[in-house]
Amino acid sequence: MSKQKPLIHNKRRNKIRIHHEGVHMLIIFGLLWAAVVGLMLGLVGFNWISYMVIGIVTALYAILVNFFRCPVRMFQGPTTKTVVAPADGKVVVIEEVDEEEYFHDRRLMVSIFMNLTNVHANWIPCEGKILKVAHQNGNFKAAYLPKASTENERSMVVIETPHGEKVMARQIAGAMARRIVTYAEEGQECFIDDHMGFIKFGSRVDVYLPLGTEVCVKLGQKTVGDETIIAKLK
């Protein structure tokens, strides 16, 4: 059983780099940006119209670069019984739900919504062994809607901790998301600081916990992936 290596492992915490999932897209859009700039200056010249168009395409490209940020993070603190946020974003749901795809029982769900300005890299939420990885096709409704958890395209990763608790992290596509990437593989050991995957554009990640788990976040609270402790397992 091999240890899944983190996508990025560097002691310099929060160093920013571009996620490899976005390199090709940024190159393509960078060439398009250069073409638009050259076209506007060549055809229109230096006036308010060219400045406005160049400003708009530059702002759009900056948003894309911001979206594909991938900060280097190392969790500081004990990892035993700890569940960390798998994503940057905002806590939009904390409630008991019936989980019918894997557990078929009641679970405590903590849901984190990511908007376009958030880092969209996802981290493993707890240490243990990966029991199940599965992708489910579905709709592309707004990720903040309650039905998105069960109707949207999604990918689940089930982890069994060293103490026998089972935790599921579910990556969910949103209205603009068209690709979910999951790096986790069944049978591997996993660790906090490992990258779980990436969701391209607006989306959310749901974490399903055993009943009785101590939740450490509140509704509306902002989370930092691989840093914010969202729960403590009993």
Secondary structure, DSSP 8 states (H G I E B T S, - for coil): --B---S---SSTT-EEE-GGGHHHHHHHHHHHHHHHHHHHHHT-SSHHHHHHHHHHHHHHHHHHHHTEEE-----S--TTEEE-SSSEEEEEEEEEEETTTT-EEEEEEEEEE-TTS--EEE--S-EEEEEEEEE--B---TTSTTHHHHB-EEEEEEE-TTS-EEEEEEEE-SS--EEEE---TT-EE-TTSEEEEEESSEEEEEEE-TT-EE---TT-EE-TTTSEEEE--
